[in-house]
Amino acid sequence: MIKLRYSKRLFKRSSSRASACFGGGHGSVAGGGGGGGGEEIEWEVRPGGMLVQKRDGGRAEEVIVVRVSTGFSWHDVSIGATCTFGELKVMLSMATGLEPREQRLLFRGKEREDTEHLHMVGVRDKDKVLLLEDPALKDMKLRAAARTAAARRVVQSPCHPFIQV
């Protein structure tokens, strides 16, 4: 068995009344007790499912600048810190011309899903993200271009469609 030490000062803000209200499932908890005054604590559920104390409502959403490398060029994109990688792909489609389904975004060596939030993965201001074109779609584009080029050559061929004996 392991005994854990903790400081009672960590829990000084909450009172027995506040913990009773929190256990009841209310949206906000009235803080009271020692030096709390009449302060209310509001709770929110983050996209990852974690219950946390709600942020200040008066503060605007934090905007970060993400530097995206396409292999041969850089794009600095301003985006909200709580946006998803899918929303980043939409913004990049305007800058690069690649459709969002043609893009693969890598951050810290891992490909990220469209539904993952930037702040949940750890993307901060001035962080770098690598943009790659999806190789399967790139291959399909090249094959389609080759087929259309071959079709043009057949149509423009000076050969006659009949055989002489």
HELIX and SHEET records of a PDB file:
HELIX    1   1 LYS A    8  PHE A   11  5                                   4    
HELIX    2   2 SER A   16  GLY A   23  1                                   8    
HELIX    3   3 PHE A   85  THR A   96  1                                  12    
HELIX    4   4 PRO A  100  GLU A  102  5                                   3    
HELIX    5   5 LEU A  118  VAL A  121  1                                   4    
HELIX    6   6 PRO A  135  VAL A  155  1                                  21    
SHEET    1   A 3 SER A  28  ALA A  30  0                                        
SHEET    2   A 3 GLU A  40  VAL A  45 -1                                        
SHEET    3   A 3 LEU A  51  GLN A  53 -1                                        
SHEET    1   B 5 TRP A  74  GLY A  80  0                                        
SHEET    2   B 5 VAL A  63  SER A  69 -1                                        
SHEET    3   B 5 LYS A 128  GLU A 133  1                                        
SHEET    4   B 5 GLN A 103  PHE A 107 -1                                        
SHEET    5   B 5 LYS A 110  GLU A 111 -1                                        
END                                                                             
